[in-house]
Amino acid sequence: MREATKGIWAMVAACLIWGIAPIYYKLLVHLPPLDVVAHRTLWSLVTFLVVLGLQGRLGQLRDAVRTRREAAVIGFAAMMISINWIFFIYSVSIGRVTEASLGYYLYPLVAVLIGMVAFGERLSWAQGMAVALAVLAVFVLTIGLGAAPWIALILSTSFGLYGLVKKRLSVGPVVSVTAEVLLLTPIALMILGVDTWRGGGLHDLSARDLGLLVFSGGLTATPLILFSYATKRVKMATVGLAQYLNPTLQFLCAVVLFGEPFGMWHAVAFGLIWSAIGIYSASALAQDRATRSASSREGTSAQSVTKSLSEASAKP
């Protein structure tokens, strides 16, 4: 299996886990979001350290921060993913998973813009149209609901920037995400320490809640490892294309399972976003098909030249 194909499958698996995550975190809505994020960080670190320990790669954590540049990139990635975690769990706790799903629908188009700015990738006509429709969707929601969809914008931007910096890391995916949560651990311990000092913390947790929080380590670690693995093997545009699975599942959880309101303004905005996704997907598939066709023609041409040279060298 090619590395790019492995990356696509890893991204699909990560999106499936993220897509149904609201169901899991809905079970913890009675706990403060910051406490849930703090526990999520700590138990993720435990999971990552176990994985690296079993692989005999704990020593590679030093490589993740061996230079000032690597340390700065890891620190920025940690900040972006923590912001994403906080606002996602917050959206579940206040019953706005629909807006969170909008954020992850926007993410692929944000990835396109980031690719244009950071890597000099040029927008095609179709990509430009898709981005314009996404901007219009945000504008419609802002006018219709009387406030900008800040949760959606923060989630899409933080995750887009996270994906960007992950492409600039030379260390492996498991090592890099372990280093990220390791940097976040002191903050998590401080949050839980203050909570315990105020009389809360572990003393107020039932066995059920503690079990769910411990399990959040694996639930967090697995898709992060898969996502980090995928971003190093596929283009930003391909990463964005696979991401549609995540918000679709989140949207279904919000509207079908949680019964969140979905009015006229939501319908118009989501209609624009889905239209943008359709245009962008068709463009990406056509471009990928053209690239494969060109590569195939080049390969055939190279084989013909090789065959001709071989025949010529065989003549007396």
C-alpha positions as CSV (number, residue, x, y, z in Angstrom):
1,M,0.0,0.0,0.0
2,R,1.4,3.4,-0.9
3,E,2.2,5.9,1.8
4,A,-0.4,8.4,0.5
5,T,-3.1,5.7,0.6
6,K,-2.1,4.8,4.2
7,G,-2.4,8.5,5.1
8,I,-6.0,8.7,3.6
9,W,-7.1,5.7,5.6
10,A,-5.6,7.1,8.7
11,M,-7.5,10.3,8.2
12,V,-10.8,8.5,7.6
13,A,-10.4,6.6,10.8
14,A,-9.5,9.7,12.8
15,C,-12.6,11.5,11.4
16,L,-14.9,8.6,12.4
17,I,-13.7,8.8,16.0
18,W,-14.0,12.6,16.1
19,G,-17.4,12.5,14.4
20,I,-19.0,10.4,17.2
21,A,-17.0,12.1,20.0
22,P,-20.0,14.4,20.9
23,I,-21.9,11.3,22.1
24,Y,-19.1,10.5,24.5
25,Y,-18.6,14.0,25.9
26,K,-22.3,14.5,26.3
27,L,-22.0,12.0,29.2
28,L,-19.7,14.5,30.9
29,V,-21.7,17.8,30.5
30,H,-22.3,18.0,34.2
31,L,-18.6,18.6,34.8
32,P,-16.8,21.9,34.1
33,P,-15.3,22.0,30.5
34,L,-11.9,23.0,31.8
35,D,-11.8,20.1,34.2
36,V,-12.7,17.7,31.3
37,V,-10.0,19.2,29.1
38,A,-7.5,18.9,32.0
39,H,-8.3,15.2,32.5
40,R,-8.2,14.7,28.8
41,T,-4.7,16.1,28.7
42,L,-3.4,14.0,31.6
43,W,-4.8,10.7,30.5
44,S,-3.7,11.4,26.9
45,L,-0.2,11.8,28.1
46,V,-0.4,8.5,30.0
47,T,-1.6,6.8,26.8
48,F,1.1,8.4,24.6
49,L,3.9,7.5,27.1
50,V,2.7,3.9,27.2
51,V,2.6,3.7,23.4
52,L,6.2,5.1,23.1
53,G,7.4,2.9,26.0
54,L,6.1,-0.2,24.3
55,Q,7.8,0.9,21.1
56,G,11.1,1.7,23.0
57,R,11.0,5.3,21.7
58,L,10.7,7.4,24.9
59,G,14.2,8.7,24.3
60,Q,13.0,10.3,21.1
61,L,11.0,12.9,23.1
62,R,14.3,14.9,23.4
63,D,14.5,15.0,19.6
64,A,11.1,16.8,19.4
65,V,12.6,19.8,21.2
66,R,16.2,19.5,20.2
67,T,16.3,23.0,18.6
68,R,14.6,26.2,19.5
69,R,12.6,26.1,16.3
70,E,11.3,22.6,16.9
71,A,10.4,23.6,20.5
72,A,8.5,26.7,19.2
73,V,6.6,24.6,16.6
74,I,5.6,22.0,19.2
75,G,4.5,24.8,21.6
76,F,2.4,26.4,18.9
77,A,0.8,23.1,18.0
78,A,0.0,22.4,21.7
79,M,-1.6,25.8,22.0
80,M,-3.8,25.3,18.9
81,I,-5.0,21.8,19.8
82,S,-5.8,22.9,23.4
83,I,-7.9,25.8,22.1
84,N,-9.7,23.3,19.8
85,W,-10.3,20.9,22.7
86,I,-11.7,23.6,25.0
87,F,-14.1,25.1,22.5
88,F,-15.3,21.7,21.2
89,I,-16.1,20.4,24.7
90,Y,-17.6,23.8,25.5
91,S,-19.9,23.5,22.5
92,V,-21.1,20.1,23.7
93,S,-21.7,21.4,27.2
94,I,-23.9,24.3,26.1
95,G,-25.8,22.4,23.3
96,R,-24.1,24.0,20.3
97,V,-22.7,20.9,18.5
98,T,-24.4,22.1,15.3
99,E,-22.1,25.1,15.3
100,A,-19.1,22.9,16.1
101,S,-19.9,20.8,13.1
102,L,-20.1,24.0,11.0
103,G,-16.5,24.7,12.2
104,Y,-15.3,21.4,11.0
105,Y,-17.1,21.9,7.7
106,L,-15.3,25.1,7.3
107,Y,-11.9,23.6,8.1
108,P,-11.2,22.1,4.7
109,L,-11.7,25.5,3.1
110,V,-9.6,27.1,5.8
111,A,-6.9,24.5,4.9
112,V,-7.1,25.6,1.3
113,L,-6.4,29.2,2.3
114,I,-3.6,28.1,4.6
115,G,-2.1,26.1,1.7
116,M,-2.2,29.2,-0.5
117,V,-0.6,31.5,2.1
118,A,2.0,29.0,3.6
119,F,2.9,26.9,0.6
120,G,2.1,29.2,-2.3
121,E,-0.6,26.9,-3.6
122,R,-2.7,28.6,-6.2
123,L,-6.5,28.6,-5.9
124,S,-8.4,27.3,-8.9
125,W,-11.6,29.0,-10.0
126,A,-13.7,26.2,-8.3
127,Q,-11.7,26.5,-5.1
128,G,-12.1,30.3,-5.1
129,M,-15.9,29.9,-5.6
130,A,-16.0,27.4,-2.7
131,V,-14.2,29.7,-0.3
132,A,-16.5,32.6,-1.4
133,L,-19.6,30.5,-0.6
134,A,-18.2,29.6,2.8
135,V,-17.6,33.3,3.6
136,L,-21.2,34.0,2.5
137,A,-22.5,31.2,4.8
138,V,-20.7,32.8,7.8
139,F,-22.1,36.2,6.9
140,V,-25.7,34.7,6.6
141,L,-25.5,33.1,10.0
142,T,-24.1,36.3,11.5
143,I,-27.0,38.4,10.1
144,G,-29.7,35.8,10.8
145,L,-28.7,34.9,14.3
146,G,-27.4,38.3,15.3
147,A,-23.9,37.1,16.2
148,A,-21.0,35.6,14.4
149,P,-20.5,31.8,14.7
150,W,-17.4,32.3,16.9
151,I,-17.2,28.6,18.0
152,A,-17.2,27.5,14.4
153,L,-14.6,30.1,13.3
154,I,-12.3,29.3,16.3
155,L,-12.5,25.5,15.7
156,S,-11.8,25.7,12.0
157,T,-8.9,28.2,12.3
158,S,-7.2,26.5,15.3
159,F,-7.4,23.1,13.6
160,G,-6.2,24.5,10.3
161,L,-3.2,26.0,11.9
162,Y,-2.5,22.8,13.9
163,G,-2.5,20.9,10.6
164,L,-0.1,23.4,9.1
165,V,2.5,23.3,11.8
166,K,2.4,19.5,11.9
167,K,3.7,19.4,8.3
168,R,6.8,21.4,9.5
169,L,7.8,18.8,12.2
170,S,10.6,16.4,11.4
171,V,9.8,14.0,14.3
172,G,7.3,11.2,14.1
173,P,3.5,11.7,14.8
174,V,3.4,9.8,18.1
175,V,6.5,11.6,19.4
176,S,5.2,15.0,18.4
177,V,1.8,14.7,19.9
178,T,3.3,13.3,23.1
179,A,5.5,16.4,23.3
180,E,2.5,18.6,22.8
181,V,0.4,17.1,25.7
182,L,3.6,17.0,27.8
183,L,3.8,20.8,27.4
184,L,0.1,21.1,28.3
185,T,0.4,18.9,31.4
186,P,1.6,21.6,33.9
187,I,-1.4,23.7,33.0
188,A,-3.8,20.7,33.4
189,L,-2.3,19.9,36.8
190,M,-2.7,23.5,37.9
191,I,-6.4,23.5,36.8
192,L,-7.1,20.3,38.7
193,G,-5.0,21.5,41.7
194,V,-7.0,24.7,42.1
195,D,-10.3,22.7,41.7
196,T,-9.2,20.3,44.4
197,W,-8.2,23.2,46.7
198,R,-11.7,24.6,46.3
199,G,-13.2,21.3,47.5
200,G,-13.8,19.7,44.1
201,G,-11.5,17.6,42.0
202,L,-11.3,13.8,42.4
203,H,-13.4,13.9,45.6
204,D,-16.5,14.9,43.7
205,L,-16.1,12.3,40.8
206,S,-18.2,9.2,40.7
207,A,-16.6,5.9,39.6
208,R,-18.5,6.3,36.3
209,D,-17.2,9.8,35.7
210,L,-13.6,8.8,36.5
211,G,-13.8,5.9,34.2
212,L,-15.0,8.1,31.4
213,L,-12.3,10.6,32.0
214,V,-9.6,8.0,32.0
215,F,-11.0,6.5,28.8
216,S,-10.8,10.0,27.2
217,G,-7.0,9.5,27.0
218,G,-7.3,6.7,24.4
219,L,-10.2,8.5,22.7
220,T,-8.0,11.6,22.3
221,A,-4.7,9.9,21.6
222,T,-5.8,7.6,18.8
223,P,-7.3,10.1,16.3
224,L,-4.4,12.6,17.1
225,I,-1.8,9.9,16.2
226,L,-3.8,9.0,13.1
227,F,-4.2,12.7,12.1
228,S,-0.5,13.4,12.6
229,Y,0.4,10.3,10.6
230,A,-1.9,11.4,7.7
231,T,-0.8,15.1,7.5
232,K,2.8,14.0,6.8
233,R,1.7,11.8,3.9
234,V,-1.1,13.6,2.0
235,K,-1.6,17.1,0.7
236,M,-3.5,19.7,2.7
237,A,-6.3,19.6,0.1
238,T,-6.7,15.8,0.5
239,V,-6.7,16.2,4.3
240,G,-9.5,18.6,4.0
241,L,-11.5,16.4,1.6
242,A,-11.5,13.5,4.1
243,Q,-12.5,15.8,6.9
244,Y,-16.1,16.0,5.6
245,L,-16.9,12.8,7.4
246,N,-16.2,14.3,10.8
247,P,-18.6,17.3,10.7
248,T,-21.3,15.2,9.0
249,L,-21.4,12.8,11.9
250,Q,-21.3,15.6,14.4
251,F,-24.1,17.4,12.6
252,L,-26.2,14.2,12.7
253,C,-25.4,13.8,16.4
254,A,-26.5,17.4,17.1
255,V,-29.7,17.4,15.1
256,V,-30.9,13.8,15.3
257,L,-29.7,12.6,18.7
258,F,-29.4,15.8,20.7
259,G,-32.4,17.6,19.2
260,E,-30.6,20.9,18.8
261,P,-32.5,23.7,16.9
262,F,-32.0,23.9,13.2
263,G,-33.9,26.9,11.8
264,M,-34.1,28.7,8.5
265,W,-30.8,30.6,8.9
266,H,-29.0,27.4,9.7
267,A,-30.5,25.7,6.7
268,V,-29.4,28.6,4.3
269,A,-25.9,28.7,5.8
270,F,-25.4,24.9,5.8
271,G,-26.8,24.8,2.2
272,L,-24.1,27.3,1.1
273,I,-21.4,25.3,2.9
274,W,-22.6,22.0,1.4
275,S,-22.6,23.6,-2.0
276,A,-19.1,24.9,-1.4
277,I,-18.0,21.4,-0.4
278,G,-19.6,19.9,-3.6
279,I,-17.8,22.4,-5.8
280,Y,-14.5,21.9,-4.0
281,S,-14.8,18.1,-4.0
282,A,-15.6,17.9,-7.7
283,S,-12.6,20.2,-8.4
284,A,-10.2,18.2,-6.2
285,L,-11.3,14.9,-7.8
286,A,-10.9,16.2,-11.3
287,Q,-7.5,17.6,-10.4
288,D,-6.4,14.3,-8.9
289,R,-7.7,12.4,-11.9
290,A,-5.7,14.7,-14.2
291,T,-2.6,14.3,-12.2
292,R,-2.8,10.5,-12.2
293,S,-3.4,10.5,-16.0
294,A,-0.4,12.8,-16.6
295,S,1.8,10.5,-14.4
296,S,0.6,7.5,-16.2
297,R,1.4,9.0,-19.6
298,E,4.9,10.0,-18.4
299,G,5.4,6.5,-17.1
300,T,4.4,5.0,-20.4
301,S,6.6,7.4,-22.3
302,A,9.6,6.5,-20.1
303,Q,9.0,2.8,-20.6
304,S,8.9,3.4,-24.4
305,V,12.2,5.3,-24.3
306,T,13.8,2.6,-22.1
307,K,12.6,-0.1,-24.5
308,S,13.9,1.7,-27.6
309,L,17.3,2.3,-25.9
310,S,17.5,-1.4,-25.0
311,E,16.6,-2.5,-28.5
312,A,19.2,-0.1,-30.0
313,S,22.0,-1.3,-27.6
314,A,21.2,-4.9,-28.6
315,K,21.8,-4.3,-32.3
316,P,25.3,-5.3,-33.7
